[in-house]
Amino acid sequence: MNTQVPAPAFDPKQFLRVEEFETAAYARMTKMASDYFRSGAWDEHTLRWNVEAWQAIRIFHRAMIDVSQRSTATTLLGSRSAFPFIIAPAALHKLACPEGELATARAASRRSVPLILSSLSSTGVEEVCRAAKDVDVWMQLYIGKERSHVLDLAARAQEAGCTALVLTVDAPVWGVRERDIRNGFCLPAEIEVVNLMRSGRAGDVHAAKGGLSGHSGAGIAEAFGWTIDASLSWKDLDWLVSKQSLPIMVKGICRSDDAERAVDAGARGVLVSNHGGRQLDGAPATADSLEAVADAVRDRACVIVDGGIRRGTDVLRALALGAHGASAARPILWGLGAGGEEGVHRVLELLQNEFDLAMALAGCASLSEITADLLVG
Ligand SMILES: Cc1cc2nc3c(=O)[nH]c(=O)nc-3n(C[C@H](O)[C@H](O)[C@H](O)COP(=O)(O)O)c2cc1C
């Protein structure tokens, strides 16, 4: 007699809040994969603060405003989005589900939300751009020791149809994620960081493979150490800007002086981020860094914030603090792990619906009415 109970079919409507996807997703993954997604650096203080800091921001509502006609649609650096949100870059979506980034791109298309593709994605940028229908894809870049590789990937991304580049600058070295070290993090044989392996030059293929094969499983620093470089400096941003025609966002900014420096160098926007608490543990929550950065550059550059965004109310808080948009990585990975394309679709639906209702409850009919005076203090 077969005593196995079949797994219940995935029913997205049973998920009423984004965080419910976390448990469902991690239950379906290997420990190595779930720990890779969940981990923050060292004691994971910043990882927790990112979430808590949004929750601590109180929102006043304005009374007696006609909010019967509301609009959440916007553009971020020229890319249209159904609400002020873009999917943050996260490596290796295939660790969450076999369709990986293609499922994410299809869900994003159905929700009219743009996405940022990680340079460490497990699906090539060309395939992802083909799957993203009527939504823009931005390409995230790291600069490694071999500077010319970033130009190759940027050119590939542009040819594939990406509309912006996102240079991540908070990782001169990799943060220490103890869970990954304990698990001896390494890539399953069937998953590859394809964007870094197909630049058309054999040498690059070997460099990429060399970075992954034969390592001792001592965590992310060993697996991906070769993709970044500790000598990264403002000179490299100047150089990248001079070589690119696509707009460049700088990701991983938490100080106003750095934001100004980036925009002065030609960056078209900044992403206030601490890499989801995965780099410098002890870094302030992004909710606490945002206002100063937005005050410094929001009039001349696009300001987006990520880190701990779990509710539509957090997107509202981000806009009230001066951001043009918000972004998240783990909620998308949870949706993907729990239900593939349908899971990501539901996560985006929940965030957008919550944002729309939060606007109405706060007395805002349009995005321009989401102003600092909505917040206490
Ligand atoms: C599993 C995982 C992989 C990530 N990979 C990248 C990456 O390849 N490039 C990058 O710039 N940021 C990466 N990030 C950071 C995210 O883009 C984002 O800054 C952060 O996770 C936002 O916080 P949240 O996960 O709380 O939404 C990654 C984050 C996670 C959780």
The ligand as an ORCA input file, in Angstrom:
! r2SCAN-3c Opt
* xyz 0 1
  C      20.645     35.104     -1.862
  C      21.019     36.508     -2.197
  C      21.847     36.738     -3.291
  C      22.196     38.046     -3.625
  N      22.957     38.256     -4.745
  C      23.270     39.519     -5.100
  C      23.999     39.768     -6.287
  O      24.351     38.853     -7.020
  N      24.295     41.067     -6.587
  C      23.913     42.110     -5.795
  O      24.203     43.259     -6.108
  N      23.188     41.908     -4.674
  C      22.850     40.645     -4.313
  N      22.106     40.430     -3.193
  C      21.630     41.587     -2.414
  C      20.249     42.029     -2.911
  O      20.321     42.589     -4.198
  C      19.612     43.090     -2.006
  O      20.499     44.174     -1.868
  C      19.225     42.612     -0.619
  O      19.076     41.214     -0.534
  C      17.934     43.288     -0.200
  O      17.508     42.835      1.036
  P      16.268     41.822      1.218
  O      16.775     40.466      0.828
  O      15.964     41.955      2.669
  O      15.160     42.290      0.327
  C      21.734     39.135     -2.845
  C      20.910     38.885     -1.752
  C      20.544     37.599     -1.420
  C      19.635     37.376     -0.236
*
